[in-house]
């Protein structure tokens, strides 16, 4: 009985970690695509490439803020 419970816990934990990894990779990929599309549009409208990159960096900063807040809420001690 205890062995099956331990195996079940390990399998569910592995499944959860895999899901979180896929979610993290998907978020990173979508942010990258959005950032590049935003840069291209700004450059197309006449903005300098350096300034477009600086503005699009907000997408990455926002993603990092979201990830950090999730980490903080998940590992916070009460």
N, C-alpha and C positions, 0 to 999 in steps of 0.2 A: 504493500500500500504506500509506504513512504517513498520507495524508489520511483514508482509511477508519478507521484506528485512532484518529485524533484525533476524528473525528466520533463514533465509537462511545464513546469516553471521555466526551465532552461529553454525549451522550444519556444514558448511564448515570449520570453525575453529576447531571444535571437530574432524572432519575427518582428518585434517592436523596434529593435535596433536597425534591422534592415529597412523597415518602413521609414524610420527617421533619416537614414542615410539617403534613401531615394528622394525624400522630401527636401532635404538639404541640397542635393545635387540639382533637382528640378528648380528650386528657387534661385540657385546661383546661375543656372543656364538662362532662365527667363530674365533675370536682372541684367545679365550680360547682353542679351538680345535687345532689351529695351534701351539700355544705355547706348549701344551702337546705333540703333535706329534714331534715337534722339540726337546724337552727335551728327549723323548724316543729314538729318533734316535741318539742324541749325546751320551746318556748313552750306547746305544747298540754298538756304535763305540769305547767305552772305556773311555769316559770322566767322571770325577767325578760328582756325582749328584749335589753337591753344585755349581760347576762351570756351569753345564748345566742350572740350575735354574737361575743363574745370567745372563747368555747369553739370555735365553728366556724371561727375564724380559723386554727386548727391545721391544717385541711385545706389551706388555701392555703399555709401555711408548709411543710408537708410536700411539696407539689407543687414549690414553689420549690427546696427542698433537693434533690429528685430531679433536677430540671432542671440545677441548678448542679453536682451531682456528675457528671452525664453530660457537661456541657460541659468540666469539669475533666479527666475521663478522655479525652475526645476530643482536646483541644488541649494536653495536657500534653507538654512536651518531655522527652525521655529523655536 
